[in-house]
Amino acid sequence: MATSRIPLVLLACGSFNPITNQHMRLFELARDHMHSTGQYQVVGGIVSPVSDGYGKQGLVLAQHRIAMAKLALQSSDWVTVDEWESQQADWTETVVTMRYHCGRILKEYERSTGEHKDSSGNPSPLSSPCPQLKLLCGADFLDTFQVPDLWLDDHVEEVAGHFGLICVSRGGLHPEQAVAASDTLSRHSHNIFLVREWVRNETSATEVRRALRRGLSVKYLIPDSVIEYIHQHNLYTEDSERRNKGTVLRPLAKQATQPGKSLDD
């Protein structure tokens, strides 16, 4: 019965530079897969664009990436855009963003169910379970756990063990190999859901930006409303692609100053 399923919210973090149809397809594929397990009921999705502090070459301002994501998701009745991460002055670790949203979801849940105390003032059981939060990503995301100095061990443990991941594979990627190669991911493989894209689609934001710089059509790769916004604000030009050129990605710079080693070092 659907009523006995665990409510689930999907969180996707990333540049969304710009958001593409494939980004949005990840949510639909993940929802279908999680429903097929018989254990979960997806109740929401969140797109969380990274802040300008990320430092990636060609990253346009967060205000534009947020605006484009909102335009793209106007047709969705369950996926929303959240600005918290994008508004942070510095790049935010994925696990920190997950903690923030988990806390917010818990507060909303407690508000919606009222005070949870009996007549004696003791906590009373809730009528329905609190929604869980899992990280939604492309399968190539799993490979980042093996990049030296990019992740702290305890962060990987928390993301994979406490929260969980839903990874949608595309093309010739084999996420199961990334799981098998990591002791931490293997230990939490029960909390890592691998989803296969049944319609091959390898469109990437990088390719979209390249086409835009060259004056080529990107129609049907990204929503028309996003294309119109890009043209209105003259985004993704040769000049914009040079933004942050030569800058060390903030995750690498930040993690290098913190104690601890990367996963499986």
C-alpha positions as a printed Julia matrix, in Angstrom:
265×3 Matrix{Float64}:
  0.0    0.0     0.0
  1.25   3.49   -0.86
  0.27   4.7     2.61
  2.9    2.45    4.19
  5.7    3.73    2.01
  8.48   6.0     3.25
  8.07   9.59    2.0
 11.15  10.62    0.04
 12.57  13.92   -1.18
 15.2   13.95   -3.95
 17.95  16.57   -3.84
 20.13  17.38   -6.84
 23.16  19.62   -6.33
 25.32  20.95   -9.14
 26.22  23.84  -11.39
 23.12  23.7   -13.62
 25.08  25.83  -16.05
 22.57  25.84  -17.67
 19.88  23.41  -16.58
 19.07  20.94  -19.37
 16.24  18.6   -20.21
 18.47  15.75  -19.09
 18.83  17.27  -15.63
 15.06  17.25  -15.3
 14.79  13.73  -16.66
 16.94  12.51  -13.76
 14.13  13.36  -11.37
 11.5   11.5   -13.4
 13.69   8.41  -13.77
 14.6    8.39  -10.1
 10.99   8.78   -9.01
  9.86   5.86  -11.19
 12.67   3.68   -9.85
 12.07   4.48   -6.2
  8.36   3.85   -6.6
  9.13   0.49   -8.22
 10.95  -0.66   -5.08
  7.64  -0.66   -3.23
  9.35   1.02   -0.27
  9.23   4.72   -1.11
  6.79   7.42   -2.17
  8.55  10.41   -3.71
  6.91  13.54   -2.36
  9.23  16.21   -3.7
 12.35  17.16   -5.6
 14.83  19.98   -5.07
 17.27  21.55   -7.53
 20.07  23.28   -5.61
 22.49  25.23   -7.84
 26.01  25.75   -6.49
 27.18  29.19   -5.37
 29.43  31.46   -7.41
 32.22  30.57   -4.99
 32.6   27.17   -6.66
 35.09  28.71   -9.06
 34.44  26.52  -12.09
 35.49  27.95  -15.43
 32.55  29.29  -17.43
 30.19  29.36  -14.44
 27.7   32.18  -14.95
 26.32  34.08  -11.98
 24.02  32.19   -9.62
 21.2   34.67  -10.19
 21.06  33.57  -13.83
 21.34  29.86  -13.09
 18.56  30.13  -10.51
 16.34  32.06  -12.92
 16.89  29.54  -15.7
 16.17  26.6   -13.41
 12.92  28.2   -12.25
 11.85  28.79  -15.84
 12.68  25.22  -16.8
 10.71  23.74  -13.89
  7.57  25.82  -14.32
  5.88  22.75  -15.79
  6.77  20.48  -12.86
  4.3   20.03  -10.03
  6.78  18.36   -7.67
 10.32  19.64   -8.37
 11.31  23.08   -7.07
 14.41  25.29   -7.09
 16.03  26.22   -3.8
 18.34  29.25   -3.56
 20.0   28.6    -0.17
 23.16  26.96   -1.46
 23.58  29.45   -4.3
 23.38  32.38   -1.87
 26.27  31.22    0.3
 29.39  33.37    0.04
 31.62  30.31   -0.19
 31.22  26.94   -1.83
 29.21  24.58    0.37
 30.06  20.9     0.8
 27.33  18.59   -0.48
 26.84  17.08    2.96
 26.31  20.54    4.47
 23.62  21.28    1.91
 21.99  17.94    2.68
 22.01  18.7     6.41
 20.34  22.04    5.77
 17.54  20.55    3.67
 17.1   17.62    6.04
 16.63  20.06    8.91
 14.19  22.16    6.93
 12.16  19.09    5.93
 12.02  17.95    9.54
 10.77  21.36   10.71
  8.07  21.42    8.02
  7.04  17.9     8.97
  6.77  18.79   12.65
  4.71  21.89   11.82
  2.35  19.91    9.6
  1.75  17.24   12.24
  1.43  19.65   15.17
  2.71  19.18   18.69
  3.79  15.59   19.22
  3.12  15.19   22.95
  0.46  13.3    24.82
 -1.61  14.61   27.75
  1.3   13.93   30.09
  3.7   16.0    28.04
  5.57  12.98   26.69
  6.46  12.62   23.01
  3.79  10.74   21.09
  4.29   8.68   17.93
  3.61  10.48   14.68
  0.83   9.33   12.4
  3.12   9.14    9.37
  6.89   8.8     8.98
  9.1   11.82    8.42
 10.28  12.15    4.8
 13.79  10.96    4.06
 16.24  12.9     1.9
 18.48  11.27   -0.69
 21.01  12.76   -3.07
 20.13  12.47   -6.76
 23.05  12.47   -9.17
 24.43  11.25  -12.45
 26.46   8.06  -12.26
 29.7    9.94  -12.96
 29.24  11.62   -9.58
 30.34   8.41   -7.85
 33.76   8.75   -9.48
 34.34  12.02   -7.61
 34.66  10.05   -4.38
 37.95   8.74   -5.71
 39.41  12.16   -6.58
 42.26  12.87   -4.14
 41.56  15.63   -1.6
 38.05  16.29   -2.93
 36.01  14.51   -0.23
 36.54  14.04    3.49
 36.03  10.49    4.74
 33.33  11.41    7.23
 31.42  13.33    4.55
 31.35  10.29    2.26
 30.22   8.16    5.18
 27.38  10.56    5.98
 26.2   11.03    2.39
 26.22   7.31    1.55
 25.41   5.86    4.95
 23.05   8.31    6.6
 21.31   9.89    3.61
 21.78   7.63    0.59
 22.23   8.18   -3.12
 20.21   7.63   -6.27
 22.52   7.49   -9.28
 21.21   7.57  -12.83
 23.64   6.14  -15.36
 24.03   7.27  -18.94
 26.09   6.17  -21.91
 28.9    3.75  -21.17
 29.23   4.6   -17.48
 29.24   1.73  -15.01
 28.42   3.08  -11.55
 28.48  -0.39  -10.01
 32.24  -0.42  -10.61
 32.66   2.82   -8.65
 30.71   1.3    -5.78
 32.77  -1.88   -5.85
 36.04   0.09   -5.91
 35.27   1.9    -2.65
 35.15   0.23    0.75
 32.83   2.94    2.07
 30.39   2.82   -0.85
 30.4   -0.98   -0.84
 29.57  -1.01    2.85
 26.53   1.17    2.16
 25.56  -0.35   -1.2
 22.08  -1.09    0.21
 21.57   2.68    0.43
 22.83   3.42   -3.09
 20.2    3.01   -5.79
 21.5    2.6    -9.34
 19.05   3.62  -12.06
 19.56   2.85  -15.72
 18.42   5.44  -18.26
 16.3    3.45  -20.68
 16.46   6.12  -23.42
 20.06   6.95  -24.22
 20.64  10.66  -23.74
 24.16  11.97  -23.25
 23.4   15.69  -23.49
 25.57  17.67  -21.1
 25.57  21.31  -20.06
 29.14  21.55  -21.35
 27.99  20.61  -24.85
 25.08  23.03  -24.64
 27.43  25.9   -23.7
 29.78  24.99  -26.53
 26.91  25.04  -29.04
 25.7   28.39  -27.75
 29.17  29.93  -28.04
 29.31  28.77  -31.64
 25.87  30.11  -32.49
 24.37  26.64  -32.96
 20.83  25.61  -32.11
 20.14  24.02  -28.72
 16.4   23.73  -29.24
 14.96  20.53  -27.68
 18.09  20.18  -25.52
 16.98  22.86  -23.06
 13.53  24.46  -22.64
 12.56  27.31  -24.97
 12.08  29.62  -22.0
 15.7   29.01  -20.97
 16.95  29.63  -24.5
 15.07  32.93  -24.56
 16.55  33.92  -21.19
 20.07  33.1   -22.37
 19.67  35.28  -25.45
 18.11  38.12  -23.47
 21.03  38.23  -21.05
 23.75  37.36  -23.57
 24.97  34.35  -21.6
 27.43  31.64  -22.66
 29.69  33.64  -24.9
 33.41  33.3   -25.45
 33.92  35.95  -22.77
 31.75  34.17  -20.21
 33.58  30.9   -20.81
 36.79  32.57  -19.65
 35.24  33.4   -16.29
 37.24  31.74  -13.47
 39.87  30.54  -15.94
 42.94  29.42  -14.07
 41.1   29.34  -10.75
 41.51  26.26   -8.55
 38.13  24.69   -7.87
 37.02  25.78   -4.42
 36.4   22.19   -3.2
 40.04  21.29   -3.85
 41.35  24.49   -2.28
 39.05  24.2     0.74
 39.57  20.53    1.47
 43.33  20.94    1.24
 43.19  23.2     4.31
 41.13  20.75    6.38
 42.31  17.66    8.29
 41.56  14.23    6.92
 42.23  12.43    3.68
 40.19  11.62    0.65
 38.22   8.42    0.41
 40.31   5.25    0.28
 43.6    7.15    0.36
